[in-house]
Amino acid sequence: YTYTNGETHEVITLDYYTGVPKSRITYFYTDEKILQLSLYQIMVSGEWVNTRRDMWYQDNEGLNSEAIIQFFRNGEWSNYNRFTEYEYDGRRLSQYTVQTWNGTDWVDSYYDEWFYDESGRLASRQQIRVDATPINRYEYVTGSNNLRESMTIYSWMNGSWADYTRRLYEYNSGGKTSAVVYQDFRGG
């Protein structure tokens, strides 16, 4: 992780065994420190190659109103997903709609709902298809120092929630993220 002006600027993933860079995400912000673009790249023959970009748009209050995810294929950017119909409780995100590009139009795919604890910290999220079938549930644990300790993702399988993956967060002495450990649940 590298930081510029207090914001995450770049995240580079290294090969576990060789330490060679595999992928990176570069973040671009407005002068008001509002995220506008996330650029995803992979290392190919010593060069960073574009694979994906997330473009964020805000309303006049600085709240997200739309995000578009595109993949770089055959030398051009192509639409993939769009986050739209953002709903807020005050300045806290409560829900948005995820749409998928079908080649000509954006089509509603699922809703992403956000829930907070009594202190206002993100406690969980749930993704639900437009037909009301659950997809994923995310549960967050925040420590006493107000830093996220973990995120566990559960997937809806055969009519119940199943453990899927967990992320454990590590921080440097300044409270900035220094590492994220990914753990997959494999059969229990």
Order of alpha helices (4+ residues) and beta strands (2+ residues): beta-beta-beta-beta-beta-beta-beta-beta-beta-beta-beta-beta-beta-beta
